[in-house]
């Protein structure tokens, strides 16, 4: 009986199960005693928040699908039927609708955390790349979900975005026909988008599982960006980080609730309250806010194929980021120049978002071109060179004993004289 | 680092200032006070009921509201008897009879609001080529919401000198392009209110927009009430969890 697990749980039922299938031991190892760096700040809440958000989306989505009709003649009214006639349908639907925005807010902050503290660097490259896969899946899912209410912006957004693929030579038009299931955005498109919108979140769950599994192999990064060196550097995940994540969860839910209950349509577009009409193009076709930066990159290039490549490239470049950034220091705290440039990059992305919301004319074209240029410059030129030129600040000895090691830069006054009082 | 930050702040501020300058085109929206606009705001039910009177007597001649049922009128404070009376006064199609001929009859509270035209073509040909939009969601479906709809209803003026209005169209200062197919729907005294409220154009427009805002967001009052309780609960939970966190972490710090 070599395969049986020696369970240490006292409860006989749990012990019986755990002996045969050691899931309790696994949970205890991965979420109970799991050694976690002791110096996390609240930025480290956002991975857990994103997981919770994914579950909220799946749960509300299941109940929406029970009442939704994926048919061009019925879809718009069926959503309003949910809003008006299904018990608490408005609540389920507004949670799902605003949940998409919350998911992107949380995920973008999570990504910023990774960029600022260098969480993508060795040995966490694969963990980071799985995260980029998650981002891409999220975007595909969100895009298809936005089509389902079959309002004006759903329809025209779907038309514009699917048409992007036609820019690719030879295969482009065939891909578009395949996406549409016909020769225009129509009922077959809505049907397959609904099917895929239901499927992809579960693929997402799978990739999130891999993301977390990879995280538990490498262990978490931390605000100092230095490796865990001794048990003194860590705390068991429970109760320290379960309770800290709970604090963040409550604040996150408060923001979420404020949106859902008091401004449910604040982030939406009025045009999507008009049923889809293939004969009438809206004055402005604008994607949801979380796609605006990419939309601005797309429109900043006069050539369609190049624009599409630049747009997809802006995401794909993240896959190779671990090798573009040549600095061996992870945390921006110890990289005086990177620490400023990462905020320039964030400003460029936000400015791109603002550009994406405006018609591509006048100053907005210029601004979006400048920002697109910086976006690429940052990753492709600055990061590879900066790693060689920048003189990082001296790194602390360890997480539990953040005394600055001698050598490198100047010693901050008094830093060495005050080791942490308690370990 | 300082000069960088201030440079960024400057770029941001410039962007924010520039944004409205590019966004503005046409007439500024009126800034009416609405009973439902604040965080705790509810619908002024008397105004909404007067608005429903205007919809029934004026708007419904051309505009459908097919997402609403007569039973929904309990949301603006009508009791079941009143709702029955309202629906019974309306004749709606009721499928076909035993010989297969279309049948009509008085509506019940379960019926959708009667649509004035059987189909889009009929609506278009009766209205000089333009389809009167369904009003169920009109307040949500326009940038500016209730203020925009109010602005349209009160925005009919004489065109400025030199502005040529096409035949069959009307000048409206709020409408994009200023030429609208809809003839001025409301004037001073278009309806007679039974509760002694003034039936000046401003009041009529205000009432019907209140009704339309309710129609677009009938869940709003319940939503805000639940929202207040949810936020209060979460504030309590945040405080509690934070206290627990401090306690748990007290041996680390």
Interface residues (C-beta under 8 A of the other chain):
Chain A: X38 X77 X80 X83 X84 X90 X91 X94 X235 X239 X240 X243 X244 X246 X247 X249 X250 X251 X253 X254 X257 X258 X260 X261 X262 X264 X265 X270 X271 X273 X274 X283 X336 X339 X340 X343 X344 X347 X350 X351 X354 X358 X359 X362 X363 X364 X367 X422
Chain B: X1 X4 X5 X8 X11 X12 X15 X18 X19 X22 X23 X39 X66 X67 X72 X133 X136 X137 X140 X141 X142 X143 X145 X176 X216 X218 X219 X223 X224 X226 X227 X228 X230 X231 X234 X235 X237 X238 X241 X242 X244 X245 X248 X249 X252 X253
